[in-house]
Amino acid sequence: MAKVAIVGCGAMGSVYAALMASAGHDVHAVTLWADHAAAMRERGLRVEGASGDRTVRLAGAGTTTAGIGPCDLVIIATKAFDVAAAAAACAPLIGPGTVVQTIQNGLGSPETAAASIDPDRIAVGVVGGFGASMRGPGHAHHNGLEMIRFGAFAGLPRERLEASAAVWESAGFKVSLFTDLGRMVWEKLIMNVTFSGTTTLTGLTIGGVMADPDAWRVARACAEEAIAVAAALGVTLEVGDPVEHIRRLGGKIPEARPSMLLDHRAGRPGEVEAINGSIPRLGRRCGVPTPVNDTVVALVRAREAAFPVRADPTVTPV
């Protein structure tokens, strides 16, 4: 049994927490959504969907990392823009053998975490095919249970990477370990870039975007720009035809609504800068035009400008 802390225990984090607790691990959930933390303490955490329907009791659920103590595994599952605050809050959770996994959409989160955490403790993670959402405090749903990939960010020893992966595998997750972080991250990123901005702007599900010729034309163009940037950076994508790969994965979760769309519907800023916004930034660096992603980012920004301004970006539940 491992002691696990999930920092940013929202929709995706709740799926991780419930399945790991079901497998017998000592799981502590940290979320700044106070009602969610209270519900998990009082009624347990319910997760339904592709993994079944279960309600589990966690070892702890709260709004801070205080009192948890050193863990075997710390999972930072916040949104990309909350990683800096989350990483700083992880200090009390880190002991001599702790592995810290960052699992965010887009680019840049491991580098942000490494400003507060020893880079040789960090594992980079990407997930795909989940489509998780919150049904209410203490209650999450997910549409799939496809892939989790991890690789060492810097000098994390292989045996510790494998030990952290074994925690996930014991909970029923399908895990692959990578040494080529570029390939690992970009094979997920092209999927996010395809659907995050387009579902947010149209309100359609992933399947709805693929079924609508106009929406798919924009989504496919976002993907093709990302694929061109990856090629210019020397990233190898081992997925066959990348666009067909995206369609195949999207076809497995047609009813899924990406987290950026869910944030948008709730009036919260999303991760457009870390996802679609990463393509123009890198495109400018390597001389690849990215007009469609540029436009998608601009339109999402314009719509988010009407949202209430958050005084502290770390208070959004994730």
N, C-alpha and C positions, 0 to 999 in steps of 0.2 A: 504493500500500500504506500502511495506517495502522498505527500502533503503539497497541495496545489493552491495557488492564489490566482484568481482571474480578475485582473484589474480592468474595469470597463465591462461589467457583466450586464450587457444589454441583450439584444436579440441573439446575435451569434454567440456571445459569451455565455448566455443562458443554455444554449444547446450544448456547448462544451461542458459546462458545469453539471448539467443533469446527467449526461451520459457518463462522465467521470465519477460522479457520486454513485451512480447505479453500479459501477464496476468496483466499488468499495474504497475509492480514494477519499482522502480527507480534504474536501474542497471548501475554500473560502471565497465568497463572492464580494467584490468591491464595486459599488456603483454610486454615483452621486445623485441618482434618482431615489430619493428617500422613500417614496411609497413602494417602489419595487423592492428595496432592501427590507422594509417592514413586512411586506407580504411574504417574502421568502422565509423570514424568521418565523412568522406566525402560522403560515399555512403550508410552507414548503414551496419548492419550485416545480411548476408544471411545465412540461415541454411535450408538445404533440406534433405529429406530422410524419415524415418519412421514417423516423426511428420508432414509431409507436406513440403511445400516450402514457406518460408516467408522471408521477409527482414524487419528488425526492426531498429528503431533508439534507441540508448542507451543514458542514461543520460550523459555518458562520456566514453572516451576510450583513454588511454595513456600508457606511458611506466614506470610511477612511481605512487605511491600512494599519491603523494603530491596534496593538494587541494581538495581531496574527502571529508575528514572529517569523523566523527564517523558514523558508519553504524549499522543497526539492525542485519545484517547477513554478515559475511565475509566468503567466500569460498576459501580455498587454494587448487587450482586445478593444481599445478605444478607437474612436475615429482618428484619422491622420493628424488633424489639427490639435488633438488633445494629448498626443504622445509625449511631448516635452514635460507637461505637468504630471502625467502618469508615471513616466520614468523616474522623475525626481521623488515621487511618493513611494517608490518601490524600495527605497533604501532599507527600511526595517525588515523587509521580506528576504533580503539577500544574505545567505550564509556562505560558508566555504565551498559548498558543492552545488550551489543554486544555478540552474539554467534559466535564463530569461528569454522568452520567445515573443517576438513582435509579430503581430498578424494584422496587417492593415491593407486596405486598398491603395493602389497607386504607388508612387515612388517617394523615397526619402525618409521613411519612418525609422529604419534601423540606424541611419546616421544621426537622426535626432535623438534617439534613445541613448546612443553611445556618448552623448555629451554628459550624461549623468551616470551611466552604468559602464563598467569595464567591458570594452568591446569583445574580449575573449570569453565572456559569459553569454553573449547574445547569439541566439539562433533566429534566422529570418524565416518566417512562415507565410505561405499563401494558401488560401482555401478557394474552392470553386464548387458550384452546383448545390448550394445550400438554400438560398432564398429565404433567409430567416426574417421574422418580424415579431413585434410584441403585440399580443392580444390584450394586454393589460398588466398591471403590476403583478409580478410573480407568475406570469403566464406567457410563454413564447411558443411560436409555431415555426416549422421549417418545411420547405418543399422538397428538399433533396439531401443527400449525404454522399457527395461524390469524392472529392479529393482533398488531401492535405499534404503539402510539401514543405520540407524543412531543409535548410542548409546552414552551415556555420558562417556567421558574419565575418569573423576574423580568426581568432585562434582557439575557438571552442574545440576541445578534444573530441575525436570521433566517438569514443565510448560514452561520453556524456550526452552527445547529440542522440546517440542510439537509445540511451536510457530514457531521455525525455520523450522520444518517439514511442517507446514502449508503453508509456502511460496512455497515450492516445490510442494505440492499437488495442490495449486491454479494454478500452471503452467502446470498441467497435468501429473506430475510424480507420479508413484506408490511408496509410501514410507511405510516402516515398521520400527518400533522402537524396539530396543533390549536392554535387560539388560545383556545378556551373550555376551560380546564383543568377547571372544575367538571363540565361534561358528559363530558369524556374520562375523568376518574377515576370518576365515579359510574356510568357505563355499565358499567364493569368491576366496581365495588364491589357492585352489586346481584347480580351473578353469584356473587361470593365469599360474600356474606352468605347467599345461598340454600343453597349446598351445603357450605361449609366446616364449620359447626357441625353440620349434620345428618349428614353422612357420618362425622364424628368420633364422634358419639354412637351411631350405628347400626352403623358398620363397613361400610356399603354403598358401592358405587361411585356415581358421579353417575347413571348409568343405573338403578342399583338404587333410588336414592331416588325418581327420577321414576316408576318402575314400582310402587312400594309406596304404596298409598293413604294410609296413616297417616304414613309418612315424608314424602311429598309435601305433605300437608296442613300439616305443620310447616314444611317448606322454603318453601312458597308464602307462608305467613304471615310468615316472616322477610323474604322479598322484598317483600311488600306494605308492611310497616312501613318498610323502607328507601326504597321508592318514595315513600311519604307524607312521610318526612323530607326527601328530596331536593326534593319539591314545595314544602314549607314553607320551604326555604332558597332557593328561587328557581332551582334547578338545572333546566335543560331536558334531557330525555332524548329523543334523536331516534332511537328504535329501534322506532317503532310501539307496539304493545301490549307493555309491558315484560315481563310474565310470559311471553307467547308468545316474546318474544326470548330470554329465559332458557332456556326449553324447547328452542328451536331450537339454541342454542349447546351446551347440555348434550347434546342428541341427537347432536352431532358427535363427542363424546368420552365415550360411555357407560361405557367401562371405566376411565376416569380416576379416580384417588383424589387428592383435593386434598392439598396439602402439610400442612395441619393434621391430617388423618387419618394421614398417613405419620409425622409427628412423634409423634402420640399412640401409634401402634402401636410406635414405637421407645422409648417412655418419655421423650420430650422434650417440654417445654412448647411449645405452638404460638402462633399469632398471633391467638388469639381476641379479645384486647383491641383490636387494630388493625382487626379485621374486624367480627365481630358486635358487639363491644363499642362500636364507634364509633356505632352506631345509637342505643342508649339515651342515650349522652352527648349527642349532638346533638338527640335527641328531647326530652330534658328542657329543652334550651335554647330550643327553638322550640315547645314545648307539644304534641308529638305522642306519644301513648302507644305504648310498644314492649314489651308484656308477653312476646311470644314470644322476641324476641332477648334480653331480660333473663333469661328462663328458660334458654335455650340457653347463654348465657355462664355463668350460675351452675352449671349441670350440668357444663360442661367444666372450670371452675375446680375443682369438687369432685373430679373424677376426676384432674386434674393435681396435686392436693394430695398424692397418694400417690407421685408421681414423686420420684426423688432430686433434692435441691436442688443446683442448679449454683452452685458458688462464684463463677464468673465467667461471666456470660451471653454473653460473646463467644466461648466455646469450642465452641459447638454448630456442627457442620458444616451448611451450608445448601445 
